[in-house]
Amino acid sequence: MEDNKTVAEAPEQSEASGPALAAEIERLTAEKNELNDRLLRRQAEFDNFRRRVERERFETMEYASTEAVRAMIPILDDFERALKAETADKEYAKGMGLIYQRLLDNLTKLGLEPVASVGTAFDPNLHHAIQKEESEGAEENSILEEYQRGYNFRGRPLRPAMVKVAVKKA
């Protein structure tokens, strides 16, 4: 008879626990949704962190290579001046020319680009005017002479060219 009593009480317990069970299920579902939302946010934050670190690493490498190339530009200038000087030893001049060309080729592969100056219009972003000269034959604000070559590195100005600019006669 005890077994019957337990069985008879069981439906009453399940009816009474029905609303409590539904509330517990609702609470657990809400907790699961909150944890899933938190997980998705953490994953998104981590992806953003990873992208930011990768971008910062790339920018650091870019800056380091820019500074290394910037340090090499005076050497290119020295080679250009040395090649313009007259020398009795033609083999020596030829060797200097080959070394200069090899250095320039390697820097070009890294992204160094000379800025075209003579005959172009003056651009203050690319050129540094150190002299103005009145000229009838040249267009106003055109570059007559380049004193020091300017360079871009990977599309960005690295050093402006030092130039002489034409102005109209007054």
N, C-alpha and C positions, 0 to 999 in steps of 0.2 A: 503494500500500500504506500510505502514511502516513495517508491518509484513513481507511482501515479501522482503523488503530491508534487514532486519535482517537475514532472512533465506538465502538470496543470499550472504550476507557477511560471514555467518558462514562457508561455505566450504573453503573460502579463509583463514579464521582464522585457521581452523583445519589443512590446508595444511601448513601454515606458522608455526604453533606451533608444527607440527610433529617432526622436527629435534630438537626443544627445549625440547619437551616432551621426546624424546628418550634420549637426553643428561641428563635430570633430572632423568629418570629411571636408567640410567647407573651410575650416581652419587650416587643415593640412594642405588643401589645394591652394589656398592663398599663400601659405608659407613656401610651397613648391614654386609657385609663380614668382614670388619675390626672390627666391634663390636663383631661379633661372634668369631673371632680369639682372640680378647682381652679377651673375656669371658672364652674361653677354656684355655688360658694361665693362667688367674687368678685362675681358678679351679685347674689346675695342680700345680701351686705354693702353693695353699692352701693345697692340698693333700700332697705335699712334706713337707710343714711346719708341718702338723699334724703327719706325720710319724716321722719326726725329733724330735718333742716334745715327742712323745711316746717312741722313742728309748732313748732319754736323760733321761726321767723319769725312764725307766727300768734300765739304767746304774747307775743312782743315787741310786735306791733301791738296786741294786747288790753291789755297793760300800759300802752302809750302812750295808748290811748284812755281807759282807766280814769283815768289821771292827769290827762288833759285835762278829763274830766268832773268829777273831784274838784275841780279848780281853779275850775270854774264854779259849784259849789254855793254858796259864800259870796255870789256875785252874786245867785243866786236868793233867798237869805235876805234880802239887802239890798232886793231888789224887794218881797218880802212885807212887810217892815217899812215900806217907803215907801208901799205901797198901804194899809196899816192906818192911817197917819197922816192926820189931817184936813187938807184943803187947800181954799182958797177957789176955786181955779181948777179947775173940774170937767173942762174939756177936757184940762188937763195930767194929771190923775189918769186920765182915760180913755186917753190916749196911753201913760202908764206901764203901765197894765193891758194894753194891746195888746202892748207890747214884752215885758213879762213873759210873757204867754201864748205869744208867738212863740218866745221863748227856751226855755220849758218844753216846747213841742211839738217843737222840734228836738232837745232833749236826750232826750226820750222816744223819738223815732225812733232815736236812737243806742243806746237800751237802758236809760235811766234810769227807775226806777220808784219813786214815793213809797211809803213804808211806812205802812200804816194803823195808827193808834195808839189814838186816843180810843175807849174802850168795849171794847177788846180785852184779852185776857189779857197780862200782862207776860211778855216773852220776852227774856232777857238777851242773846241773839244779835242781836236787832233793836232793843232799847231800852236806854237808859241812864237809870236812875232817879236823879234828882237831888233828889227830895223824896218823902216819904211822908206821907200824911194819913189820919187816922182817919176812917172814914166808915161810917155804918150803912146807907145806901141803896145803896151800891155793893158789888159782889162783891169779896172779898179778892183782892189782886194784879191787879185790873183797873186800867186806865189812866184817870185822871180828866182829865188835861190834858196837852197837848203844848206844850212850850216851843220846841223846835226840831225841824223835820221830819227824819225819817230817810229814807235812800234805799238802794235796791238797784240794782246795775248788772249787767245781763244775768244776773239770778238770784242774784248774790252780794251780800252786804251791803257797802255802800260807806261808809255813815255811820249809826250808830245814832241813833234819835230820842231827844231829851232829854225825859223825861216825869215826871209826878207820879203816884205809885202809891197805890192805896187799901189800907189795912190795917184790920183789925177793931179795934173799941174794946176796950181791956183791961178 
